[in-house]
């Protein structure tokens, strides 16, 4: 059975923990898109980890962890992460890297950084991880599939020269920077291919066999629906699709094999990066929520920069769940809200005097004002509670109100950072 764990919103929903938890019943965990521009924070018996390239199953020795072909694969960060987790006592994980994955090159990161600086105040809020230039090259057919590193050296040098001819025009004339050092780039490729050689495999073939053997496969998404380049808050989006449907492409499996889509949504809203965010909070109210949020506060796992925070957005979440094809909602960081007397929930958008509950296109979204319904807070600590019926009544009311608004079953509730801080519940909306 293939299950997908994806985000309903702007990313940062807590997917890493949910994937790590569901990994107990999994045989394979696979990253199917994105790169090191976003991270998953996981707290377990080994400590606290921020994973950027590794699948979240690396803490389970019985699991095959796969880097799928849809990933923007940063080899340097991958090797660093592998070293970091094993140095903290985590046994060496099983890892397979698709022989069709494309590689993040040093000049991708350089171009990302130079372009954000050039755009200045009109930038896209990039993490400067090279993601947009990487995917641009992939679809311009001048990217590097990892199997190309294992050609003869003459073929590699010929391609480097061909790519540099294009890139140097921009580097020198637009950015007033140095051209690509072709010899250094070749040496880097040689070093990389030795590092990754033991892990390269035919992932699509491996997954085909695993599916036929009835194994449980988890597709691990990065970011969320709002960052999808087609269905998100374009142009303030990422460059690969974080939708569960793309998991079939980014992993190399048939689409009909994805049987369960666990869509993760926070009990309040948060986002890293620029773009429309209707229920955003500012000032002291935002700082208080940010400080209390997550495990150690709402700061990006990759960038460390403060996340934008806001009240729960039912309009965005309903849309996000619909686009993901949600079968189950995992509702996270509910424990954070225990300090509030009242909790506003965004139930509609006011656009030019008309209220809608359907998520609009970006230029209308920019004009939207939140319409709130305020619910009473439960004013107590809920960490440690294991059964849904043991949660305070006002806390259950909050969950059930949001479930009714978004129209998708909330079957998992996270009430703390640890793997054990999960409450499973039966939903009236479950099929």
N, C-alpha and C positions, 0 to 999 in steps of 0.2 A: 504493500500500500504506500502511495506517495502522499505526503502531507506537506503543505506550504505554510511557513510562518512569515507573515508580511505585516507591513505597517498601514494603518488606516489614515494617517495624518501627514505630518511634516517630517517624519522620522523621529528618532529619540523616544520611541514609545515603550521601550523595554523588551525588544524582540530577543536580545541575547539571552536574558534570563529564561524567557519562555522556551526558546530553542534548547537551552541547556537542560531545562526541566523535562521537556518532551523527549530528550535524547535518551532517557532511561529506557524507553521502549523502542529505540531506533537502532538500525544496523548501519545506516549511512546518513551523513549530514553533508549537504552540498551548498556552497555559495554559488549563486547563479548569475549575479550581475554586480555592477558597481566596483569600486576600488577601495583604496585606503583613505578616502575622503570622509568616511563616517566610521564610527566605532561602536562596538557592542560591549557594554560593561557587564561583567559577570563576577558574582561573589560566591565562592565555594570553600571547601575545606582547605584548599591550597592557598587561598588569599583572595585579593581583589585584582581583577584583570580587565584591561581595555583592549579588546581584540579589534584589529583593523582589516586584516587580510585573512586570518585563520577562521575556518568554520567553528561554530560554538560547540561542536562535539569533541574538541581536542582534549577535553578533560576526562573522556571516557575511553579506556584502552581497547574496548571491544568494538569501537565504531571506526568505520572508514570515513575519513574527512576529505572531501573533494573540493578542489578549486575548479569550477566549471568553465566552459568555453566563453561564457558571457561576461566573465570578470575582467576588469582592468588590472592585470596582475603586476604588482610591484614586487619584484624579486628581492630587492634590498630590504624592504620592510618585512617581507615574509620571513626571510632568514633571521632577521633581528628578533621578530616575535617568537619564532621557534626556539631560539636561544634563550629568550627571556622566560618562557614558560617552563622549559626543562631545568633552568638554573634555580627555579623556585620549587623544585621537587616534583613537578608533574612528569610522569613517565612519558617517554617518547611516543607521540601519537602516530597512528596509521594515517598516512597522507597520500593522496593521489592528485596530480595536477594534469588537467586535460592537455593532450598533445595539440589541441586546437586553440588553447587560450592565447590571447594577445598580451604582449608585454608592454608595461609602462616604461618608456624610454626616458633618459635624463632630460632630453630636450623638450619632452611633454611638460614636465614640471617647470622648466625654464620659461616656456611660452605662456603657461598659465599665469605665472608670477608677473611676467613682463606686460601681459595684456591687462591684468587687473590694475596694475600701476598706471598704464596708459589711460584706462577708462576712468580712473580716480573715482569721483563721486557718483559716476553712472555705472559702477561695476556691478557684477552679478552676485557678489558676496561669496565668491569661490573660496574653497579651503586651500587653494594653490597646490593641490595634489596632482595636477596634470590631467584631470578627468576629461574636460571638454576637448583639449587638443588630442588626447588619446583616441576618443571615440570619433572625432573628426577625421583623424588619419585612418582609422579602421574602415570607415565608410568611404573614404577617398581611395582606399585600396593601397595605401602606402604604410600600413601598420605592419607589425612583426608578429606573426604567429610563432609560438615558441618552437615549433618543429623546424622553423627556418634557421634557428641557431645551430642545428646539427647538420646543415649542408657543409660542403667544402668551403674553406676559408675564402677562396677567390669569389665565390658566389655571394658570400656575406659582404665582402669589401665592395663588390659591384653595387649591391643594394644600398649600402651606406652612402656611396658617392651619389647615387641617383636621388636619395632622399635629401641629402645635404644640399644638392643643387637647388631644390625647391625651398628648403628651410632657410638657407643662407640669405636669400633675397630679402626675406622678412626680417631676419635677425639684424642684418647690416643696415638696410634702408629704412625700415619702419621703427625698429626698436633701438637702433644705433648701438648694437651689441656685437660681440665677437662671433664669427662663423663657427660651425660645428667642428670640433677637433676629431677628425675621422679616425685617426690612429687610436686615440683614447677610447672612442666609442667601440671600436673593434675589440680592444683589450677588455673592455667591460663585458662585452658579449661572451667572450671566451671564458672569463671568470664566472659569469652567471651560469653558463651551460654546464659547467662542472658541478656547481652547487645544486642545481635542480635535477640533474640527470637521474638520480635514484628514484625520483618521485613521478616522473612522466609516465602517463598511461593513456590508453584508449577508453576514456570515461564513458562515452555513449554505449560502447559495447559492454563495459562492466555493469552499467545501470540496466541495460536490457536483460542481462543474465540475472541481476539482483531482483528485478521485478518478476521475472519468470519463476524465481525461487521463493517468491512470496515475502521478500524482505521488506522491512519498513524503512522508507527513505524520507528524510526531512529536507525540504528546499528552504534555505535560509535567505530571506530577502534583506535588502539594505534600504534605509530611508522609508518613505511611505507614499501613498497615492498622490498627495499634493506636490510631490517632486517628480512625478512622471512627465516626460517631455511632451506627451500628447494630451493627457487628461489632467495634468496638474496646473499650477499657477504660472504657466509659461509667460515670459522667458526665465523666471526665477526658479528654474528646475534643474534636475541633474541630467546627465547625458545618456543614461540607460534606463530601461523601464523597471521600476520596482514592483510591478504588478505580478500576481501569482501566475497569470497566463504566460508571462515571459519566462517563467521557470522552465517550461517545456523546451524553449529555444536555448536558454542559457545553460541548461544541463544536458540537453540532447535526448529528451524522452518524448513519447507521444502525449499530446495535451489531455487525452481522455484518461490517462493514468493518475492525474491529480484528483484525489477523492475527497480530501479535506483541506480547507483553507482556514487556518487560524489567523485572524486579523487582530493585531495588537493595537490597543487604544488606551491612552493615559486617562486617568480620572480627572485631569485638567489638561490644558494644552501647553505645548512648548515647541520651539523651533529654533534651529540654528540657521543663520543666513538671512538674506533679504527676501522680500516678497510679501504679498497680501496675507494678513493675519487678523481677521475681523475681531476676534475676542481678546486681542492683546491687552495686557495690563502695563501700566507705567508707574514710575515713582516708587514710593514706599511700599505700596501694596504689592507691586511686582517684585521688589527686592525681598520682601518677606517670604513670598511663595518660592522664589528662586533659591533663597538660602535654605529653606526647609525641604526643598524638593529632592527627589531621587535619593541616592545614597551618597551624601556628601555635597548635595547641592546641584542645581541645574547649570552645569558647565559642560561644554562639548567634550566627548571622550577622545576625539581626535585633536581638536583645536584648543581646548581648554577655555574657549571664550564663553562669556555668559550667554545662556540660551534665553531667547525671548519667551515669556510665559503669558498665559491667559487662562480664562475660564474655559470649561469644557464646551466644545462647539459641536452641537448635534447636527447642524446643517452639513458641515465639512465631513463629520464622521459617518453620517448616513451615506453620503456620496462615496466616501473612501471605501466603506465596506461593500457597497454595491459594485464598484469597479473591480474590487479584489475577488468578487465571487464568494463572499464570506459564508462559511458554514458555522464557525464558532468565533466569538469575540473573547479575547483575553484582556481584561480590564486591569490596568496596572497602577502602582503607586497610590492606591486608595488611602493608605495610612497617613500620607502627607497632609490630607485635608482636615485632620482631626482638631486643628487649632481654631477653626473658623466657627463663628456664631451662625453665620448664614453663608450659603454657597450659591452664587449666581450661575446659571447654566444658559448658554446661548441657544435659543430654540428657533430663531429666524433671523433673516437679514432684511433690514429696511433699505431699499434702493429707490431713491427719488420718491419717497413717500409710500411706496408699495412694499408690503412684507411678503417675503418668499421663504419657503423651507427647502428649496432646491438650489444646489450649488451652481453659481453662474460662471460665465467665462470671465477672464481676468479683468478686462476693462470695466465691467460692471462690478466685479468684486472690489475693485479699488474705491468704489463709491459706497460700498455696503456699510451699514451701521448695525451693531449687534442688537438684537431684541432678547432681553433676558427674562427668565423666570427664576425667582429666588427660592431656594429650598433651605430648610433649617439644618444646621450642622449637628453633628453627634457629640462633639466636644469631649472626646476621650481617645485613649490609645487603643488601637485595634490590632497591633502586631501580636502574634502568638495565638490568635483565634484560628481554629482549624475547621470549624463547621459554619456554614452559611447562616443557619438559624441562630447561632450565638453572636452574630454581629448585632450592634445596636439597631433598633427599629428604624431610626432616621437614616442610618447608613444603608440599610437594605432598601429603604424608600428611594434614596439617591440612585442606587444601582438600577432599580426597577423602573424609575422614571426615565433614565437615559436609555435603557433597553427599549422601552416603549417608543421613545422619540426616534431612535435610529432604525428600529425594526429588525434587528439581528440579535440572535441569542447570546447573552453573556454567560459563558459556561465556566470561565476561569477568572478568579479575582485574586490579584496579587496584593498582599497587605504587609509587605516588607521586602528588603533586598535579598534575603537568603533564599536558597532553592526551596527550602521547606515552607516558605511563607506564601503558600498558594491554597486557595479555597476553591474546590470544585462544586458547581451547583447545577441542578436541573433547571432548565428554562422552559417556560410555557411556549416559547417561540421555536424550540428545537423540533425538528421534523421527526 
